[in-house]
Amino acid sequence: MMKHFLITGLFLLIFSDGSFSEEPAARYDRAKNLTFVFYNTENLFDTVNNQGARDGEFTPGGKNKWTKERYQKKLADISKVLSSINKQELPEIIGLCETENRSVLNDLVTTGALAKGKYNIVQFESPDYRGIDCALLYRPDEFKVTASRAISVTFPDDPEYSTRDILYVKGRTNNGETWHIFVNHWPSRTGGLQQTESKRMTVAKILKQQTDSLFTADPKSNIVIMGDMNDEPSDKSLHKILGAKNPETEIAPLVNLMFPLHLEKKGSYNYRGNWNMLDNIVVSGGLLDEKGFRCSERKGFIFHESWMEYKNENGNISPNRTYGGPNYYGGVSDHFPVYFRLNR
């Protein structure tokens, strides 16, 4: 009996960090669990110089010397990251940004452990000047897409500025619930945080119009908004305009599951030694209740392991990026992925 208690205590000690490993495989019910992941893949380009696209730097003869070997390594690394998040099964739904085209997504979903998921892809070419898009990968055994479209983003005060569309996907899970998913990559902070804030606020307004319309049609709509917003949960675009509140302290139609970690000074991106929660997951408040699929943990998570990290001479950790300017570092991405779990 004492041996049993010692083994049980050791198990709880090892797996008390909130990871998926805390639940033995024998008790994990795949039909009652869903994992949503978002990942900024940091310029997932192929090696082909496509006509009309500004992708010349990501070719073997370009300034980045982007070779087939480097491309295949990046695919393998991203596959390893995504397939490592849930130790019990592959994520059902994955949002991505900074992907060049459908071709690189086809290559990704057939690389390494991801191939077992037989993922389908939703992706549209966006007007972004760099040629990068948002995409959704989903396991068709768990999620059926019923509609999808690209939501255009324009700026009345700067009509020449182009950015990524918002990707909208509607679908059903196997229990019959309908879901509305928005994958985002908002304008960057290049040029200054304050100087570019209005661009992100404009995108937030466009997204808010979409969610308001869904709530008007059905106040109980299941909504998931994920992406690299280039803003943090407490910034005006997300907290005020979109209205995504802190799930731990506020009741609202939309809550930002990354707010709790943001308040703990944690982040998915590291800029000059400071962590920023630029990758956000916003969900409808109804997903915190006890009906159907629910987010019982009431928060999201950042996934990273040592092989995804760079440690400087002072011992400080940041995402191990693929490039720094034209310098090839061989890492996975300059962002860590974020995710959340649903169960019923």
Phi and psi in degrees as GROMACS dihedral restraints (atoms count N, CA, C in turn):
[ dihedral_restraints ]
;  ai    aj    ak    al  type     phi  dphi    fc
    3     4     5     6     1   -61.8    20    10
    4     5     6     7     1   -38.4    20    10
    6     7     8     9     1   -62.7    20    10
    7     8     9    10     1   -39.5    20    10
    9    10    11    12     1   -61.8    20    10
   10    11    12    13     1   -44.0    20    10
   12    13    14    15     1   -64.6    20    10
   13    14    15    16     1   -39.1    20    10
   15    16    17    18     1   -64.7    20    10
   16    17    18    19     1   -41.6    20    10
   18    19    20    21     1   -66.7    20    10
   19    20    21    22     1   -42.9    20    10
   21    22    23    24     1   -63.3    20    10
   22    23    24    25     1   -43.4    20    10
   24    25    26    27     1   -63.8    20    10
   25    26    27    28     1   -40.2    20    10
   27    28    29    30     1   -63.8    20    10
   28    29    30    31     1   -40.0    20    10
   30    31    32    33     1   -60.4    20    10
   31    32    33    34     1   -45.3    20    10
   33    34    35    36     1   -66.8    20    10
   34    35    36    37     1   -35.7    20    10
   36    37    38    39     1   -66.2    20    10
   37    38    39    40     1   -42.5    20    10
   39    40    41    42     1   -70.0    20    10
   40    41    42    43     1   -38.2    20    10
   42    43    44    45     1  -113.0    20    10
   43    44    45    46     1    42.8    20    10
   45    46    47    48     1  -105.7    20    10
   46    47    48    49     1    18.2    20    10
   48    49    50    51     1   -97.3    20    10
   49    50    51    52     1     8.4    20    10
   51    52    53    54     1    87.2    20    10
   52    53    54    55     1     4.7    20    10
   54    55    56    57     1   -79.2    20    10
   55    56    57    58     1   167.5    20    10
   57    58    59    60     1   -64.4    20    10
   58    59    60    61     1   -23.5    20    10
   60    61    62    63     1   -66.6    20    10
   61    62    63    64     1    -9.6    20    10
   63    64    65    66     1   -67.9    20    10
   64    65    66    67     1   -18.3    20    10
   66    67    68    69     1  -109.4    20    10
   67    68    69    70     1   120.2    20    10
   69    70    71    72     1   -56.9    20    10
   70    71    72    73     1   145.6    20    10
   72    73    74    75     1   -56.8    20    10
   73    74    75    76     1   -33.7    20    10
   75    76    77    78     1   -64.8    20    10
   76    77    78    79     1   -24.0    20    10
   78    79    80    81     1   -99.7    20    10
   79    80    81    82     1   -10.2    20    10
   81    82    83    84     1   -80.9    20    10
   82    83    84    85     1   119.4    20    10
   84    85    86    87     1  -102.0    20    10
   85    86    87    88     1   107.4    20    10
   87    88    89    90     1   -60.8    20    10
   88    89    90    91     1   -32.4    20    10
   90    91    92    93     1   -70.4    20    10
   91    92    93    94     1   -16.3    20    10
   93    94    95    96     1  -113.3    20    10
   94    95    96    97     1    14.3    20    10
   96    97    98    99     1  -134.4    20    10
   97    98    99   100     1   141.8    20    10
   99   100   101   102     1  -133.9    20    10
  100   101   102   103     1   140.7    20    10
  102   103   104   105     1  -122.8    20    10
  103   104   105   106     1   124.0    20    10
  105   106   107   108     1  -106.1    20    10
  106   107   108   109     1   132.9    20    10
  108   109   110   111     1  -128.4    20    10
  109   110   111   112     1   143.8    20    10
  111   112   113   114     1  -127.2    20    10
  112   113   114   115     1   139.4    20    10
  114   115   116   117     1  -146.2    20    10
  115   116   117   118     1   125.1    20    10
  117   118   119   120     1   -84.8    20    10
  118   119   120   121     1   112.9    20    10
  120   121   122   123     1   -86.3    20    10
  121   122   123   124     1     4.0    20    10
  123   124   125   126     1    52.2    20    10
  124   125   126   127     1    79.6    20    10
  126   127   128   129     1    57.0    20    10
  127   128   129   130     1    65.3    20    10
  129   130   131   132     1   -83.3    20    10
  130   131   132   133     1    89.8    20    10
  132   133   134   135     1  -109.6    20    10
  133   134   135   136     1   149.8    20    10
  135   136   137   138     1   -81.8    20    10
  136   137   138   139     1  -173.5    20    10
  138   139   140   141     1  -100.5    20    10
  139   140   141   142     1     6.5    20    10
  141   142   143   144     1   -92.2    20    10
  142   143   144   145     1   135.3    20    10
  144   145   146   147     1   -87.5    20    10
  145   146   147   148     1    94.8    20    10
  147   148   149   150     1   -77.8    20    10
  148   149   150   151     1   138.5    20    10
  150   151   152   153     1   -63.3    20    10
  151   152   153   154     1   130.3    20    10
  153   154   155   156     1    85.9    20    10
  154   155   156   157     1    -8.8    20    10
  156   157   158   159     1  -101.0    20    10
  157   158   159   160     1   147.4    20    10
  159   160   161   162     1   -92.8    20    10
  160   161   162   163     1    65.1    20    10
  162   163   164   165     1  -121.3    20    10
  163   164   165   166     1    16.8    20    10
  165   166   167   168     1   -60.7    20    10
  166   167   168   169     1   -30.2    20    10
  168   169   170   171     1   -68.1    20    10
  169   170   171   172     1   -24.5    20    10
  171   172   173   174     1   -99.5    20    10
  172   173   174   175     1    59.7    20    10
  174   175   176   177     1  -138.9    20    10
  175   176   177   178     1   162.2    20    10
  177   178   179   180     1   -57.9    20    10
  178   179   180   181     1   -32.4    20    10
  180   181   182   183     1   -94.0    20    10
  181   182   183   184     1    -0.5    20    10
  183   184   185   186     1   -80.8    20    10
  184   185   186   187     1   177.2    20    10
  186   187   188   189     1   -65.6    20    10
  187   188   189   190     1   -23.3    20    10
  189   190   191   192     1   -87.1    20    10
  190   191   192   193     1    -7.3    20    10
  192   193   194   195     1    49.2    20    10
  193   194   195   196     1    53.5    20    10
  195   196   197   198     1   -82.4    20    10
  196   197   198   199     1    98.5    20    10
  198   199   200   201     1   -95.1    20    10
  199   200   201   202     1   168.3    20    10
  201   202   203   204     1   -59.1    20    10
  202   203   204   205     1   -40.4    20    10
  204   205   206   207     1   -64.6    20    10
  205   206   207   208     1   -42.3    20    10
  207   208   209   210     1   -66.8    20    10
  208   209   210   211     1   -40.0    20    10
  210   211   212   213     1   -62.7    20    10
  211   212   213   214     1   -46.1    20    10
  213   214   215   216     1   -66.7    20    10
  214   215   216   217     1   -35.4    20    10
  216   217   218   219     1   -63.8    20    10
  217   218   219   220     1   -42.6    20    10
  219   220   221   222     1   -64.6    20    10
  220   221   222   223     1   -41.8    20    10
  222   223   224   225     1   -58.5    20    10
  223   224   225   226     1   -46.1    20    10
  225   226   227   228     1   -64.2    20    10
  226   227   228   229     1   -39.3    20    10
  228   229   230   231     1   -66.6    20    10
  229   230   231   232     1   -45.3    20    10
  231   232   233   234     1   -64.1    20    10
  232   233   234   235     1   -41.1    20    10
  234   235   236   237     1   -59.5    20    10
  235   236   237   238     1   -42.0    20    10
  237   238   239   240     1   -63.8    20    10
  238   239   240   241     1   -42.4    20    10
  240   241   242   243     1   -59.9    20    10
  241   242   243   244     1   -54.1    20    10
  243   244   245   246     1   -64.9    20    10
  244   245   246   247     1   -35.3    20    10
  246   247   248   249     1   -82.2    20    10
  247   248   249   250     1    -7.1    20    10
  249   250   251   252     1   -95.2    20    10
  250   251   252   253     1   -11.8    20    10
  252   253   254   255     1   -66.3    20    10
  253   254   255   256     1   -46.4    20    10
  255   256   257   258     1  -110.5    20    10
  256   257   258   259     1   113.5    20    10
  258   259   260   261     1   -70.7    20    10
  259   260   261   262     1   -16.4    20    10
  261   262   263   264     1   -88.8    20    10
  262   263   264   265     1   -34.8    20    10
  264   265   266   267     1  -163.7    20    10
  265   266   267   268     1   165.9    20    10
  267   268   269   270     1   -70.5    20    10
  268   269   270   271     1   147.3    20    10
  270   271   272   273     1   -57.6    20    10
  271   272   273   274     1   141.2    20    10
  273   274   275   276     1   -74.2    20    10
  274   275   276   277     1   -37.3    20    10
  276   277   278   279     1  -135.2    20    10
  277   278   279   280     1   128.6    20    10
  279   280   281   282     1  -129.9    20    10
  280   281   282   283     1   121.4    20    10
  282   283   284   285     1   -97.2    20    10
  283   284   285   286     1   139.3    20    10
  285   286   287   288     1  -131.9    20    10
  286   287   288   289     1   152.9    20    10
  288   289   290   291     1  -138.3    20    10
  289   290   291   292     1   168.4    20    10
  291   292   293   294     1    61.7    20    10
  292   293   294   295     1    44.7    20    10
  294   295   296   297     1  -109.9    20    10
  295   296   297   298     1   138.4    20    10
  297   298   299   300     1   -75.4    20    10
  298   299   300   301     1   -44.1    20    10
  300   301   302   303     1  -165.7    20    10
  301   302   303   304     1  -178.4    20    10
  303   304   305   306     1   -65.0    20    10
  304   305   306   307     1   -31.3    20    10
  306   307   308   309     1   -61.2    20    10
  307   308   309   310     1   -45.6    20    10
  309   310   311   312     1   -68.0    20    10
  310   311   312   313     1   -31.4    20    10
  312   313   314   315     1   -68.9    20    10
  313   314   315   316     1   -40.0    20    10
  315   316   317   318     1   -61.2    20    10
  316   317   318   319     1   -40.6    20    10
  318   319   320   321     1   -64.5    20    10
  319   320   321   322     1   -41.1    20    10
  321   322   323   324     1   -64.2    20    10
  322   323   324   325     1   -47.3    20    10
  324   325   326   327     1   -72.7    20    10
  325   326   327   328     1    -7.6    20    10
  327   328   329   330     1  -109.3    20    10
  328   329   330   331     1    12.6    20    10
  330   331   332   333     1  -103.8    20    10
  331   332   333   334     1   133.3    20    10
  333   334   335   336     1    57.0    20    10
  334   335   336   337     1  -144.3    20    10
  336   337   338   339     1   -66.0    20    10
  337   338   339   340     1   -23.4    20    10
  339   340   341   342     1   -61.8    20    10
  340   341   342   343     1   -26.8    20    10
  342   343   344   345     1   -59.0    20    10
  343   344   345   346     1   -28.5    20    10
  345   346   347   348     1   -67.2    20    10
  346   347   348   349     1   -21.9    20    10
  348   349   350   351     1   -79.4    20    10
  349   350   351   352     1   -13.6    20    10
  351   352   353   354     1    48.9    20    10
  352   353   354   355     1    46.6    20    10
  354   355   356   357     1   -64.1    20    10
  355   356   357   358     1   140.3    20    10
  357   358   359   360     1   -93.6    20    10
  358   359   360   361     1   164.0    20    10
  360   361   362   363     1  -128.4    20    10
  361   362   363   364     1   137.2    20    10
  363   364   365   366     1  -120.5    20    10
  364   365   366   367     1   123.5    20    10
  366   367   368   369     1  -159.8    20    10
  367   368   369   370     1   140.6    20    10
  369   370   371   372     1  -129.1    20    10
  370   371   372   373     1   145.7    20    10
  372   373   374   375     1   -71.3    20    10
  373   374   375   376     1   129.0    20    10
  375   376   377   378     1  -104.1    20    10
  376   377   378   379     1   166.7    20    10
  378   379   380   381     1   -83.1    20    10
  379   380   381   382     1     8.9    20    10
  381   382   383   384     1   -53.8    20    10
  382   383   384   385     1   135.5    20    10
  384   385   386   387     1   -66.1    20    10
  385   386   387   388     1   -23.1    20    10
  387   388   389   390     1   -87.3    20    10
  388   389   390   391     1    -9.4    20    10
  390   391   392   393     1    80.5    20    10
  391   392   393   394     1    24.3    20    10
  393   394   395   396     1  -104.1    20    10
  394   395   396   397     1   146.9    20    10
  396   397   398   399     1  -128.9    20    10
  397   398   399   400     1   168.1    20    10
  399   400   401   402     1   -95.7    20    10
  400   401   402   403     1   155.6    20    10
  402   403   404   405     1  -151.5    20    10
  403   404   405   406     1   159.5    20    10
  405   406   407   408     1  -128.0    20    10
  406   407   408   409     1   128.5    20    10
  408   409   410   411     1  -106.3    20    10
  409   410   411   412     1   138.4    20    10
  411   412   413   414     1  -146.7    20    10
  412   413   414   415     1   148.2    20    10
  414   415   416   417     1   -85.7    20    10
  415   416   417   418     1   114.5    20    10
  417   418   419   420     1   -67.5    20    10
  418   419   420   421     1   -14.4    20    10
  420   421   422   423     1   -75.3    20    10
  421   422   423   424     1   -14.2    20    10
  423   424   425   426     1  -120.9    20    10
  424   425   426   427     1   -17.4    20    10
  426   427   428   429     1  -146.3    20    10
  427   428   429   430     1   131.8    20    10
  429   430   431   432     1  -114.9    20    10
  430   431   432   433     1   120.9    20    10
  432   433   434   435     1   -80.8    20    10
  433   434   435   436     1   130.1    20    10
  435   436   437   438     1  -110.7    20    10
  436   437   438   439     1   -18.3    20    10
  438   439   440   441     1  -163.3    20    10
  439   440   441   442     1   152.0    20    10
  441   442   443   444     1  -159.3    20    10
  442   443   444   445     1   151.0    20    10
  444   445   446   447     1  -164.0    20    10
  445   446   447   448     1   162.8    20    10
  447   448   449   450     1   -98.4    20    10
  448   449   450   451     1   128.2    20    10
  450   451   452   453     1   -96.1    20    10
  451   452   453   454     1   115.4    20    10
  453   454   455   456     1   -69.5    20    10
  454   455   456   457     1   143.4    20    10
  456   457   458   459     1  -119.2    20    10
  457   458   459   460     1   116.9    20    10
  459   460   461   462     1  -128.8    20    10
  460   461   462   463     1   160.9    20    10
  462   463   464   465     1  -125.5    20    10
  463   464   465   466     1   106.8    20    10
  465   466   467   468     1   -55.6    20    10
  466   467   468   469     1   -32.9    20    10
  468   469   470   471     1   -86.0    20    10
  469   470   471   472     1    -6.0    20    10
  471   472   473   474     1  -151.9    20    10
  472   473   474   475     1    69.3    20    10
  474   475   476   477     1   -63.9    20    10
  475   476   477   478     1   -17.0    20    10
  477   478   479   480     1   -83.5    20    10
  478   479   480   481     1   -13.1    20    10
  480   481   482   483     1   -78.1    20    10
  481   482   483   484     1   129.3    20    10
  483   484   485   486     1  -118.0    20    10
  484   485   486   487     1   143.9    20    10
  486   487   488   489     1  -146.2    20    10
  487   488   489   490     1  -176.2    20    10
  489   490   491   492     1   -72.0    20    10
  490   491   492   493     1   142.1    20    10
  492   493   494   495     1   -67.7    20    10
  493   494   495   496     1   160.3    20    10
  495   496   497   498     1   -88.0    20    10
  496   497   498   499     1   128.8    20    10
  498   499   500   501     1   -89.6    20    10
  499   500   501   502     1   123.6    20    10
  501   502   503   504     1  -112.0    20    10
  502   503   504   505     1   131.5    20    10
  504   505   506   507     1  -134.1    20    10
  505   506   507   508     1   129.6    20    10
  507   508   509   510     1  -112.0    20    10
  508   509   510   511     1   138.1    20    10
  510   511   512   513     1  -163.1    20    10
  511   512   513   514     1   180.0    20    10
  513   514   515   516     1  -127.2    20    10
  514   515   516   517     1   140.7    20    10
  516   517   518   519     1   -88.3    20    10
  517   518   519   520     1   170.1    20    10
  519   520   521   522     1   -66.4    20    10
  520   521   522   523     1   -16.9    20    10
  522   523   524   525     1   -87.6    20    10
  523   524   525   526     1     5.2    20    10
  525   526   527   528     1    92.5    20    10
  526   527   528   529     1    -0.8    20    10
  528   529   530   531     1   -76.6    20    10
  529   530   531   532     1   141.9    20    10
  531   532   533   534     1   -95.3    20    10
  532   533   534   535     1   140.0    20    10
  534   535   536   537     1  -128.4    20    10
  535   536   537   538     1   144.2    20    10
  537   538   539   540     1  -119.1    20    10
  538   539   540   541     1   117.0    20    10
  540   541   542   543     1  -119.2    20    10
  541   542   543   544     1   132.4    20    10
  543   544   545   546     1  -121.6    20    10
  544   545   546   547     1   123.2    20    10
  546   547   548   549     1  -107.8    20    10
  547   548   549   550     1   128.6    20    10
  549   550   551   552     1  -126.0    20    10
  550   551   552   553     1   152.3    20    10
  552   553   554   555     1  -147.5    20    10
  553   554   555   556     1    93.9    20    10
  555   556   557   558     1   -77.7    20    10
  556   557   558   559     1   162.5    20    10
  558   559   560   561     1   -54.1    20    10
  559   560   561   562     1   144.2    20    10
  561   562   563   564     1   -76.5    20    10
  562   563   564   565     1   175.5    20    10
  564   565   566   567     1   -91.9    20    10
  565   566   567   568     1     6.3    20    10
  567   568   569   570     1   -58.7    20    10
  568   569   570   571     1   125.1    20    10
  570   571   572   573     1   105.2    20    10
  571   572   573   574     1    -7.5    20    10
  573   574   575   576     1   120.0    20    10
  574   575   576   577     1   140.1    20    10
  576   577   578   579     1   -60.4    20    10
  577   578   579   580     1   -51.6    20    10
  579   580   581   582     1   -69.8    20    10
  580   581   582   583     1   -36.8    20    10
  582   583   584   585     1   -66.9    20    10
  583   584   585   586     1   -27.1    20    10
  585   586   587   588     1  -105.4    20    10
  586   587   588   589     1    -1.8    20    10
  588   589   590   591     1   -58.5    20    10
  589   590   591   592     1   -38.4    20    10
  591   592   593   594     1   -62.4    20    10
  592   593   594   595     1   -31.0    20    10
  594   595   596   597     1   -63.7    20    10
  595   596   597   598     1   -45.5    20    10
  597   598   599   600     1   -70.6    20    10
  598   599   600   601     1   -32.0    20    10
  600   601   602   603     1   -66.2    20    10
  601   602   603   604     1   -36.0    20    10
  603   604   605   606     1   -63.9    20    10
  604   605   606   607     1   -43.8    20    10
  606   607   608   609     1   -64.1    20    10
  607   608   609   610     1   -39.0    20    10
  609   610   611   612     1   -60.8    20    10
  610   611   612   613     1   -38.7    20    10
  612   613   614   615     1   -65.7    20    10
  613   614   615   616     1   -41.0    20    10
  615   616   617   618     1   -62.8    20    10
  616   617   618   619     1   -43.4    20    10
  618   619   620   621     1   -66.8    20    10
  619   620   621   622     1   -38.7    20    10
  621   622   623   624     1   -62.4    20    10
  622   623   624   625     1   -37.9    20    10
  624   625   626   627     1   -60.8    20    10
  625   626   627   628     1   -38.3    20    10
  627   628   629   630     1   -66.7    20    10
  628   629   630   631     1   -45.6    20    10
  630   631   632   633     1   -71.2    20    10
  631   632   633   634     1   -36.6    20    10
  633   634   635   636     1   -59.6    20    10
  634   635   636   637     1   -41.2    20    10
  636   637   638   639     1   -63.4    20    10
  637   638   639   640     1   -40.3    20    10
  639   640   641   642     1   -66.5    20    10
  640   641   642   643     1   -43.3    20    10
  642   643   644   645     1   -67.3    20    10
  643   644   645   646     1   -31.9    20    10
  645   646   647   648     1   -65.2    20    10
  646   647   648   649     1   -41.6    20    10
  648   649   650   651     1   -72.1    20    10
  649   650   651   652     1   -36.0    20    10
  651   652   653   654     1  -153.9    20    10
  652   653   654   655     1   103.6    20    10
  654   655   656   657     1   -59.5    20    10
  655   656   657   658     1   -16.6    20    10
  657   658   659   660     1  -101.3    20    10
  658   659   660   661     1    20.4    20    10
  660   661   662   663     1   -55.9    20    10
  661   662   663   664     1   137.3    20    10
  663   664   665   666     1   -88.6    20    10
  664   665   666   667     1   109.9    20    10
  666   667   668   669     1  -120.4    20    10
  667   668   669   670     1   134.1    20    10
  669   670   671   672     1  -128.0    20    10
  670   671   672   673     1   121.0    20    10
  672   673   674   675     1  -116.0    20    10
  673   674   675   676     1   121.0    20    10
  675   676   677   678     1  -138.1    20    10
  676   677   678   679     1   151.1    20    10
  678   679   680   681     1   161.8    20    10
  679   680   681   682     1   173.9    20    10
  681   682   683   684     1   -89.5    20    10
  682   683   684   685     1   100.7    20    10
  684   685   686   687     1   -87.2    20    10
  685   686   687   688     1    -8.5    20    10
  687   688   689   690     1    55.3    20    10
  688   689   690   691     1    19.8    20    10
  690   691   692   693     1  -138.0    20    10
  691   692   693   694     1   160.3    20    10
  693   694   695   696     1  -101.3    20    10
  694   695   696   697     1   163.7    20    10
  696   697   698   699     1   -53.3    20    10
  697   698   699   700     1   -32.5    20    10
  699   700   701   702     1   -87.8    20    10
  700   701   702   703     1    -4.0    20    10
  702   703   704   705     1   -72.3    20    10
  703   704   705   706     1   156.9    20    10
  705   706   707   708     1   -58.3    20    10
  706   707   708   709     1   -40.9    20    10
  708   709   710   711     1   -58.2    20    10
  709   710   711   712     1   -43.9    20    10
  711   712   713   714     1   -85.4    20    10
  712   713   714   715     1   -48.2    20    10
  714   715   716   717     1   -78.0    20    10
  715   716   717   718     1   -40.4    20    10
  717   718   719   720     1   -93.6    20    10
  718   719   720   721     1   -54.4    20    10
  720   721   722   723     1   -75.2    20    10
  721   722   723   724     1   -53.3    20    10
  723   724   725   726     1   -70.5    20    10
  724   725   726   727     1   -30.7    20    10
  726   727   728   729     1    80.6    20    10
  727   728   729   730     1    30.2    20    10
  729   730   731   732     1   -87.8    20    10
  730   731   732   733     1   109.7    20    10
  732   733   734   735     1   -97.6    20    10
  733   734   735   736     1   176.1    20    10
  735   736   737   738     1   -79.9    20    10
  736   737   738   739     1   117.8    20    10
  738   739   740   741     1   -65.2    20    10
  739   740   741   742     1   -18.5    20    10
  741   742   743   744     1   -81.8    20    10
  742   743   744   745     1   -22.7    20    10
  744   745   746   747     1  -129.8    20    10
  745   746   747   748     1   -12.5    20    10
  747   748   749   750     1  -130.6    20    10
  748   749   750   751     1   141.0    20    10
  750   751   752   753     1  -100.4    20    10
  751   752   753   754     1   123.2    20    10
  753   754   755   756     1  -156.9    20    10
  754   755   756   757     1   161.2    20    10
  756   757   758   759     1   -59.7    20    10
  757   758   759   760     1   -32.5    20    10
  759   760   761   762     1  -127.1    20    10
  760   761   762   763     1   137.6    20    10
  762   763   764   765     1  -130.0    20    10
  763   764   765   766     1   146.6    20    10
  765   766   767   768     1   -99.3    20    10
  766   767   768   769     1   109.9    20    10
  768   769   770   771     1   -68.8    20    10
  769   770   771   772     1   -13.5    20    10
  771   772   773   774     1   -92.0    20    10
  772   773   774   775     1    -1.6    20    10
  774   775   776   777     1   -59.4    20    10
  775   776   777   778     1   -47.2    20    10
  777   778   779   780     1   -57.5    20    10
  778   779   780   781     1   -43.4    20    10
  780   781   782   783     1   -70.7    20    10
  781   782   783   784     1   -32.8    20    10
  783   784   785   786     1   -59.9    20    10
  784   785   786   787     1   -42.7    20    10
  786   787   788   789     1   -69.5    20    10
  787   788   789   790     1   -19.7    20    10
  789   790   791   792     1   -87.4    20    10
  790   791   792   793     1     9.3    20    10
  792   793   794   795     1    67.2    20    10
  793   794   795   796     1    27.7    20    10
  795   796   797   798     1  -100.6    20    10
  796   797   798   799     1   160.9    20    10
  798   799   800   801     1  -158.5    20    10
  799   800   801   802     1   171.4    20    10
  801   802   803   804     1  -100.9    20    10
  802   803   804   805     1    -8.4    20    10
  804   805   806   807     1  -141.2    20    10
  805   806   807   808     1   140.5    20    10
  807   808   809   810     1  -118.6    20    10
  808   809   810   811     1   119.9    20    10
  810   811   812   813     1  -117.5    20    10
  811   812   813   814     1   109.7    20    10
  813   814   815   816     1    53.4    20    10
  814   815   816   817     1    44.3    20    10
  816   817   818   819     1    87.2    20    10
  817   818   819   820     1    -2.7    20    10
  819   820   821   822     1  -110.6    20    10
  820   821   822   823     1   133.8    20    10
  822   823   824   825     1   -82.7    20    10
  823   824   825   826     1   135.1    20    10
  825   826   827   828     1  -125.2    20    10
  826   827   828   829     1   134.6    20    10
  828   829   830   831     1   -91.5    20    10
  829   830   831   832     1    73.9    20    10
  831   832   833   834     1   -82.9    20    10
  832   833   834   835     1   -23.1    20    10
  834   835   836   837     1   -95.9    20    10
  835   836   837   838     1   117.3    20    10
  837   838   839   840     1  -119.0    20    10
  838   839   840   841     1   152.0    20    10
  840   841   842   843     1  -129.8    20    10
  841   842   843   844     1   113.1    20    10
  843   844   845   846     1  -112.4    20    10
  844   845   846   847     1   132.4    20    10
  846   847   848   849     1  -131.5    20    10
  847   848   849   850     1   161.3    20    10
  849   850   851   852     1   -67.6    20    10
  850   851   852   853     1   141.6    20    10
  852   853   854   855     1   -58.4    20    10
  853   854   855   856     1   -25.7    20    10
  855   856   857   858     1   -63.5    20    10
  856   857   858   859     1   -18.3    20    10
  858   859   860   861     1   -75.0    20    10
  859   860   861   862     1    -4.2    20    10
  861   862   863   864     1   -95.8    20    10
  862   863   864   865     1    -0.6    20    10
  864   865   866   867     1   -85.1    20    10
  865   866   867   868     1  -166.2    20    10
  867   868   869   870     1  -106.8    20    10
  868   869   870   871     1    17.6    20    10
  870   871   872   873     1  -109.8    20    10
  871   872   873   874     1   135.8    20    10
  873   874   875   876     1    58.4    20    10
  874   875   876   877     1  -149.5    20    10
  876   877   878   879     1   -69.1    20    10
  877   878   879   880     1   134.3    20    10
  879   880   881   882     1  -141.6    20    10
  880   881   882   883     1   152.7    20    10
  882   883   884   885     1   -95.2    20    10
  883   884   885   886     1    83.3    20    10
  885   886   887   888     1   -67.2    20    10
  886   887   888   889     1   -24.3    20    10
  888   889   890   891     1   -79.9    20    10
  889   890   891   892     1   -15.5    20    10
  891   892   893   894     1    59.8    20    10
  892   893   894   895     1    26.8    20    10
  894   895   896   897     1  -162.8    20    10
  895   896   897   898     1   165.2    20    10
  897   898   899   900     1  -103.4    20    10
  898   899   900   901     1   178.0    20    10
  900   901   902   903     1  -135.9    20    10
  901   902   903   904     1   157.3    20    10
  903   904   905   906     1  -107.1    20    10
  904   905   906   907     1   130.7    20    10
  906   907   908   909     1  -103.0    20    10
  907   908   909   910     1   126.2    20    10
  909   910   911   912     1  -158.9    20    10
  910   911   912   913     1   144.6    20    10
  912   913   914   915     1  -130.5    20    10
  913   914   915   916     1   168.4    20    10
  915   916   917   918     1   -57.8    20    10
  916   917   918   919     1   -34.0    20    10
  918   919   920   921     1   -74.6    20    10
  919   920   921   922     1    -5.6    20    10
  921   922   923   924     1  -101.6    20    10
  922   923   924   925     1    -1.6    20    10
  924   925   926   927     1  -109.6    20    10
  925   926   927   928     1   154.9    20    10
  927   928   929   930     1  -115.3    20    10
  928   929   930   931     1   132.9    20    10
  930   931   932   933     1  -117.3    20    10
  931   932   933   934     1   123.1    20    10
  933   934   935   936     1   -83.5    20    10
  934   935   936   937     1  -175.8    20    10
  936   937   938   939     1   -65.4    20    10
  937   938   939   940     1   -19.2    20    10
  939   940   941   942     1   -92.6    20    10
  940   941   942   943     1     2.1    20    10
  942   943   944   945     1    85.1    20    10
  943   944   945   946     1     6.0    20    10
  945   946   947   948     1   -79.8    20    10
  946   947   948   949     1   139.0    20    10
  948   949   950   951     1  -103.9    20    10
  949   950   951   952     1   143.3    20    10
  951   952   953   954     1  -147.5    20    10
  952   953   954   955     1   165.4    20    10
  954   955   956   957     1   -59.7    20    10
  955   956   957   958     1   137.1    20    10
  957   958   959   960     1   -84.1    20    10
  958   959   960   961     1   104.4    20    10
  960   961   962   963     1   -82.1    20    10
  961   962   963   964     1   162.1    20    10
  963   964   965   966     1   -77.3    20    10
  964   965   966   967     1   -45.0    20    10
  966   967   968   969     1  -132.3    20    10
  967   968   969   970     1   151.7    20    10
  969   970   971   972     1  -126.8    20    10
  970   971   972   973     1    98.7    20    10
  972   973   974   975     1    64.8    20    10
  973   974   975   976     1  -135.0    20    10
  975   976   977   978     1   -85.7    20    10
  976   977   978   979     1     0.4    20    10
  978   979   980   981     1   -83.6    20    10
  979   980   981   982     1   124.3    20    10
  981   982   983   984     1   -86.9    20    10
  982   983   984   985     1   119.4    20    10
  984   985   986   987     1  -102.6    20    10
  985   986   987   988     1   -19.7    20    10
  987   988   989   990     1    81.3    20    10
  988   989   990   991     1    11.1    20    10
  990   991   992   993     1   -82.2    20    10
  991   992   993   994     1  -176.9    20    10
  993   994   995   996     1   -83.9    20    10
  994   995   996   997     1   -55.7    20    10
  996   997   998   999     1  -162.5    20    10
  997   998   999  1000     1   159.2    20    10
  999  1000  1001  1002     1   -86.2    20    10
 1000  1001  1002  1003     1     4.9    20    10
 1002  1003  1004  1005     1  -123.3    20    10
 1003  1004  1005  1006     1   153.9    20    10
 1005  1006  1007  1008     1   -94.6    20    10
 1006  1007  1008  1009     1   146.9    20    10
 1008  1009  1010  1011     1   -73.9    20    10
 1009  1010  1011  1012     1   155.3    20    10
 1011  1012  1013  1014     1  -119.2    20    10
 1012  1013  1014  1015     1   154.5    20    10
 1014  1015  1016  1017     1  -156.9    20    10
 1015  1016  1017  1018     1   165.3    20    10
 1017  1018  1019  1020     1  -146.5    20    10
 1018  1019  1020  1021     1   163.6    20    10
 1020  1021  1022  1023     1  -122.0    20    10
 1021  1022  1023  1024     1   141.3    20    10
 1023  1024  1025  1026     1  -121.3    20    10
 1024  1025  1026  1027     1   146.0    20    10
 1026  1027  1028  1029     1  -144.5    20    10
 1027  1028  1029  1030     1   164.1    20    10
